[in-house]
Amino acid sequence: MKFKQINGQNQRIERISPTQLVVGIDMAKDMHVAQVTNFRGIVLAKRHLTFKNAIEGYEKLQRWMDELQLKHQLKTVIIGMEPTGHYWWNLANWLANKGLNVVLVNPATTKRNKENRDNSPSKSDPKDALVIADVVCRGYYYDYTRQASVFQRLRTVMSDREFWVTHSVRLQNRIIRWLDIRFPEYTSVFKDWTCPRSLATLKEFPSPLDLESLSVSEVITGWREHMKRAGGSTGMEKAAQLIAQAKKSVGDTTALSEVKQDLERLLKEYERIVEILEKMEQEVRALLGEIPLAQQLRTVKGLGPIFIAAILSGAGDLKQYAHGRQLLRKAGLNLAESTSGKRKGQIVLSKRGDAKLRKYMYLATISLVGTNPVFRKLHEHNIQVKKMKKQQSIFKLLGKLARIMIGIVQSGEPFSPEKASPFFTEAA
């Protein structure tokens, strides 16, 4: 059996068996549409099937497929669908639990092939279902395989975490906007407004008008309501700076009572989300403790638990990959080139893969360049000796990280700096 890699998955390139019923399903929130063909792409049903996204609809689909199999004397069935959104998830699992062969089709593939049958750019649910069946007939699909329970749980937690991180960033931007308008000099005192002393200030003295008439000792006394170690030389210095900046502030003072209430609500919500994220990190660490290969990946200095969890939630069990290139394809980090005749196009990232996996592999590489001596030395070598641009070097090292991760998992050995870098001894 022959395969080729598409998005990190083994995609078949063999022909569909003549004894197979090919079903294409176009997914939607409430109603799905199915079409059936034989292995040559010839439509076998007089009319498409529309069925509900509920157990009654699923059973209706199964009866319909059984009748067509019996009528055309076909031994097996292969069911294709696009993994878009979340509407496909329940049906795919229900069919897989029934022992049926479920395969997934890349949405980009169906989009490019929708004009093949009728030479028309028109779009409808029945046509989309038929296009999916056509794509499956030609072998452009990959098998739907459910990950082990721990990987599914990890994916769920990390997906939830992504939502709360995004919400946290929005809140932080809102608070920064508040400071820019009401107390623009504030960041000259506190570079990081989320530090304990800064949060105590925003709760007790949010406006320059609250600070300009106070003494250093009064500011420190106010801080003690919200933190333990408020004083000391650092506290006295920060308090003096705050008072000085408040006296010459150009911040807006209109509607002060209302904007203070707004800041209070923002701070409460921000602290609530910080607490949620801390609890989620504990859950992530506990889940990683159940995955042996996660412990192997931790041997790479600088590859923290959040990065590992994000990569495993997007890629699944790394043992299913034979080479780092497959992981790069899964993330859409493989290179794509457009060349024709004498024209040589620019080489770019394909970006045909899991966007979150791509994001965290990129961030993990940047973190490793800053914290891991092997990656730091390789980055310096790329820039100084090979004359690469910094971003070029980062993406080259990203490929290195993918190969290292798959190598560690496949070999069962911990990370070895000597194997990862030929001149690591020199760096030491």
Secondary structure, DSSP 4 states (H G I P E B T S, - for coil): --EEEETTEEEE-SPPPTTEEEEEEE--SSEEEEEEE-TT--B-SSS-EEEESSHHHHHHHHHHHHHHHHHHT--EEEEEE---TTTTHHHHHHHHHTT-EEEE--HHHHHHHTTTTTS-----HHHHHHHHHHHHHTT--EE--PPPHHHHHHHHHHHHHHHHHHHHHHHHHHHHHHHHHH-TTGGGT-SSTTSHHHHHHHHH--SHHHHTT--HHHHHHHHTTT-S---HHHHHHHHHHHHHHHHT-----TTHHHHHHHHHHHHHHHHHHHHHHHHHHHHHHHHHTT-HHHHHHTTSTT--HHHHHHHHHHH--GGG-SSHHHHHHHHT-SEEEEEETTEEEEEEE---S-HHHHHHHHHHHHHHHHH-HHHHHHHHHHHHTS---HHHHHHHHHHHHHHHHHHHHHH-PPP-HHHH-TTHHHH-
